[in-house]
Amino acid sequence: KIRIFDLGRKKAKVDEFPLCGHMVSDEYEQLSSEALEAARICANKYMVKSCGKDGFHIRVRLHPFHVIRINKMLSCAGADR
């Protein structure tokens, strides 16, 4: 579940970072909170490696309002009784 929505230097002014990048999905599908968390972690690792710890600010503007539930089934022997 995604809990952190702001990363990097959060108190930076607007003028300090001249560029803005957006990550947009090409498909019209539902994204799970686990997929958003994985994308946040991957983007954070890449930006820390490229720009340093205080050289960027990332904000996740998407909130997972739909909870996608996965029905876990027992698959061991004797589970059908």
Phi and psi in degrees as a GROMACS rama.xvg file:
@    title "Ramachandran Plot"
@    xaxis  label "Phi"
@    yaxis  label "Psi"
@TYPE xy
-80.2436  129.147  ILE-2
-122.803  -26.6671  ARG-3
-103.373  120.933  ILE-4
-108.712  -14.7867  PHE-5
-120.211  131.92  ASP-6
-133.14  160.871  LEU-7
82.9136  -148.51  GLY-8
-86.9916  100.838  ARG-9
-75.9679  -27.558  LYS-10
-95.6708  20.6976  LYS-11
-74.8237  145.806  ALA-12
-75.8305  167.009  LYS-13
-66.8425  -34.0035  VAL-14
-74.7689  -17.342  ASP-15
-73.0184  -33.0184  GLU-16
-112.576  107.969  PHE-17
-77.6439  -16.7838  PRO-18
-109.922  153.248  LEU-19
-135.191  130.282  CYS-20
-121.494  147.263  GLY-21
-124.764  140.555  HIS-22
-106.875  114.693  MET-23
-121.556  137.935  VAL-24
-84.937  132.576  SER-25
-78.8471  -23.3372  ASP-26
-97.7501  149.689  GLU-27
-96.3336  83.3018  TYR-28
-137.444  167.526  GLU-29
-84.7914  135.461  GLN-30
-105.988  135.653  LEU-31
-80.9912  162.161  SER-32
-67.5872  -27.9661  SER-33
-67.7949  -36.8331  GLU-34
-67.8677  -38.8895  ALA-35
-65.2326  -39.7409  LEU-36
-65.2789  -41.0384  GLU-37
-65.0821  -39.9686  ALA-38
-66.5  -38.5387  ALA-39
-64.8821  -44.595  ARG-40
-64.8212  -42.6084  ILE-41
-65.1866  -44.4564  CYS-42
-65.2479  -38.4805  ALA-43
-65.8216  -43.9558  ASN-44
-62.5567  -41.9714  LYS-45
-65.4629  -43.1341  TYR-46
-70.4215  -37.1359  MET-47
-64.9444  -39.5701  VAL-48
-68.0598  -37.03  LYS-49
-83.1607  -47.3162  SER-50
-109.657  -9.87218  CYS-51
92.6049  174.663  GLY-52
-70.785  -33.8656  LYS-53
-111.139  20.5767  ASP-54
-98.5738  11.2458  GLY-55
-156.783  168.362  PHE-56
-141.361  122.524  HIS-57
-114.493  133.169  ILE-58
-127.349  123.716  ARG-59
-85.5717  114.262  VAL-60
-97.9243  1.01184  ARG-61
-101.431  132.017  LEU-62
-114.356  131.072  HIS-63
-80.0956  91.3052  PRO-64
-80.4277  -33.2116  PHE-65
-83.0402  127.123  HIS-66
-97.221  117.586  VAL-67
-91.3071  114.107  ILE-68
-95.0149  140.358  ARG-69
-112.205  123.169  ILE-70
-86.8901  107.539  ASN-71
-85.855  128.682  LYS-72
-109.131  148.919  MET-73
-79.9366  132.402  LEU-74
-122.692  19.7148  SER-75
-90.9771  169.241  CYS-76
-68.344  136.094  ALA-77
85.0215  8.85338  GLY-78
-80.1881  -12.0377  ALA-79
-90.7967  3.32933  ASP-80
